Amino acid sequence: MFVFKSYGPEWRKYRRVMHNAFTPDAIARYWPVQLQTTRELLHNLLTSPANFSAHIHLCVRYLLRSF
């Protein structure tokens, strides 16, 4: 994991990747995926609230894939 790396070439590589993933332009590209995923989560929670945990896990998986 990036946080636990010692400073060096590999650390700088990971930092560059992380920095590029969180620029304002990059964040704006995530918005449609976040919006759609949130809508799906809310729909799933309304239709089957008993499966709350499964819905949350699915939502997190979709959001992590969007990076």
Stockholm file with secondary structure:
# STOCKHOLM 1.0

chainA/1-67         MFVFKSYGPEWRKYRRVMHNAFTPDAIARYWPVQLQTTRELLHNLLTSPANFSAHIHLCVRYLLRSF
#=GR chainA/1-67 SS CGGGCCSSHHHHHHHHHHHHHTSHHHHHHHHHHHHHHHHHHHHHHHHCGGGHHHHHHHHHHHHHHTC
#=GC SS_cons        CGGGCCSSHHHHHHHHHHHHHTSHHHHHHHHHHHHHHHHHHHHHHHHCGGGHHHHHHHHHHHHHHTC
//
